Amino acid sequence: RHVVVTSVDRDDLPDRGAGHFAATIRALKAKLPDASVEVLTPDFLAVEEEALATVVGARPEVFNHNIETVRRLHRRMRGAKATYDGALWLLQRAKEVADYPVLTKSGIIVGLGETNDEVVETMRDLREHGVDVVTIGQYLQPSSQHAQIDRWVHPDEFRWLREQGEALGFGSVFAGPLVRSSYRADEQRHAAETGRGAVAY
């Protein structure tokens, strides 16, 4: 019913993998005509405009790019190349490029040292750039080489963040410790399209 397509960064390719995304979308639509398709894309650094035209040209129902963290921590967590404002631009531009009503979506991970107010500010930035769906989940340290967990966010805080997102006007807000971009992605899309609104897990 709903297929999520993602990949590792393909900086080894001139189009940063955009052609692969587009070909996969077209193949899915041919094989599963009743299914909706969501893409979770990398930054497409240095070829953003061309890559967006390629990916959105294949008409995915949902275009997802994760902003990951708040502005203050973005450079430390994501490096110098991928920028906070670049992520916002990519999400807004996806809607501008599309000749159909594509849903845009982004994800935030908490527990990296941000404050809840900074998370709300990030959600506000996302809404101002036309994003329809947001997910908020707990950071889990993948290995000893990655950033340490700053805090375990309490379920009450996730509920509060969900309420703030709903007040900002997102079509769908999924917030909870185990929530990730692709978590119940079909429900996220349905909630946004039907106006069912925010959900906490």
C-alpha positions in Angstrom: 0.0 0.0 0.0 2.8 2.4 0.8 6.5 1.9 -0.1 9.4 3.9 1.3 12.5 4.1 -0.8 15.8 5.4 0.7 19.6 4.9 0.2 22.9 5.7 1.6 24.6 8.9 0.2 25.7 8.3 -3.4 28.4 11.0 -3.6 30.3 8.7 -6.0 27.7 9.4 -8.7 27.4 12.6 -10.7 23.6 12.9 -10.0 24.1 11.7 -6.3 21.7 8.8 -7.0 18.7 10.8 -8.2 18.4 8.7 -11.3 18.3 5.5 -9.1 15.5 7.0 -7.0 13.5 8.0 -10.2 13.9 4.6 -11.8 12.8 2.8 -8.6 9.7 5.0 -8.3 8.8 4.3 -11.9 9.3 0.6 -11.5 7.2 0.5 -8.3 4.4 2.4 -10.0 4.4 0.0 -12.9 4.4 -3.1 -10.6 2.2 -1.8 -7.8 -0.1 0.8 -9.4 -2.3 1.1 -6.3 0.6 1.8 -3.9 1.8 5.2 -2.9 5.6 5.8 -2.9 7.6 7.8 -0.4 11.3 8.8 -1.0 13.7 9.6 1.9 16.5 11.4 0.1 20.0 12.6 0.9 21.1 16.2 0.4 22.0 15.8 -3.3 24.9 18.2 -2.6 26.0 20.4 -5.5 23.3 19.1 -7.8 20.2 19.8 -5.8 18.1 21.5 -8.5 18.8 18.8 -11.1 18.3 16.0 -8.7 15.0 17.3 -7.4 13.7 17.7 -11.0 14.7 14.0 -11.6 13.2 12.6 -8.4 10.0 14.7 -8.3 9.6 14.2 -12.0 8.9 10.5 -11.2 6.0 11.7 -9.0 6.4 10.2 -5.6 3.5 10.9 -3.3 5.8 11.8 -0.4 9.1 13.6 -0.6 11.0 13.2 2.7 14.3 14.7 3.7 15.4 14.7 7.4 16.6 17.9 8.9 17.8 15.7 11.8 18.5 18.2 14.5 18.2 21.9 15.6 20.1 24.7 14.0 22.6 25.1 16.9 23.7 21.5 16.7 23.4 20.9 13.0 26.9 21.6 11.9 28.4 19.5 14.8 26.1 16.5 14.1 26.0 16.6 10.3 29.3 18.2 9.2 30.2 21.2 7.2 28.7 20.3 3.9 25.1 19.5 4.8 23.5 22.6 6.2 20.3 23.4 8.2 19.2 26.0 5.7 20.1 23.6 2.8 17.7 21.0 4.2 14.9 23.6 4.5 15.6 24.8 0.9 15.4 21.2 -0.4 12.1 20.6 1.2 10.5 23.8 0.0 11.9 23.5 -3.5 10.5 20.0 -3.8 7.0 21.4 -3.6 7.9 24.2 -6.0 9.3 21.8 -8.6 6.3 19.4 -8.4 3.4 19.9 -10.8 1.2 17.9 -8.5 0.4 18.1 -4.7 3.4 16.3 -3.3 3.5 15.9 0.5 6.8 16.9 2.1 8.1 15.4 5.3 11.0 15.7 7.7 12.4 14.1 10.8 14.0 15.3 14.0 16.0 13.2 16.5 16.1 14.4 20.1 18.5 13.6 22.9 21.5 15.2 21.3 21.7 18.3 23.6 18.9 20.4 22.1 16.2 22.0 24.2 12.5 21.4 23.6 12.1 25.1 22.7 14.8 24.6 20.0 12.8 21.6 18.6 9.7 23.8 18.4 11.7 26.4 16.6 12.9 23.8 14.1 9.3 22.7 13.6 8.4 26.3 13.0 11.1 26.6 10.4 9.8 23.4 8.7 6.3 24.7 8.6 7.4 28.0 7.2 9.0 26.0 4.3 5.8 24.2 3.6 6.5 20.8 5.3 3.4 18.8 5.9 4.5 15.9 8.1 7.1 15.7 10.9 8.5 12.8 12.9 10.3 13.2 16.3 12.2 10.3 17.8 14.8 9.5 20.5 18.5 9.5 19.4 20.1 6.1 20.0 23.9 6.0 19.9 24.8 3.5 17.0 28.4 3.0 18.2 31.0 4.3 20.5 32.3 6.4 17.6 29.0 8.4 17.4 27.8 11.2 19.6 26.7 10.2 23.1 23.1 10.4 24.2 22.6 13.7 26.0 19.3 12.7 27.6 16.4 10.3 27.5 13.3 12.3 26.5 10.3 11.6 28.7 7.0 10.5 27.0 5.3 13.6 28.4 7.8 15.7 26.5 7.1 13.8 23.3 3.4 14.5 23.9 4.1 18.2 24.5 6.2 18.4 21.3 3.4 16.7 19.4 0.9 19.3 20.7 3.3 22.1 19.6 3.6 20.6 16.2 -0.2 20.3 15.8 -0.6 23.9 16.9 1.9 24.9 14.2 -0.4 23.3 11.6 1.4 20.1 10.5 -0.9 17.7 8.8 0.6 14.9 10.8 3.0 14.7 13.8 4.4 11.4 15.0 6.4 11.8 18.2 7.7 9.1 20.5 10.9 7.3 21.6 10.9 4.7 18.8 9.5 6.9 16.0 11.6 7.2 12.9 11.0 8.6 9.5 9.6 5.4 8.1 7.8 4.4 11.2 4.2 3.6 10.2 4.8 5.8 7.2 1.5 4.8 5.5 -0.4 6.1 8.6 1.6 9.3 8.6 0.6 10.0 5.0 -3.1 9.1 5.6 -3.2 11.3 8.7 -1.9 14.3 6.8 -4.2 13.8 3.8 -7.4 13.2 5.9 -6.6 15.8 8.6 -6.5 13.2 11.3 -3.6 15.2 12.8 -1.0 14.5 15.4 -0.2 11.1 16.9 2.1 10.1 19.8 3.6 6.7 20.4 
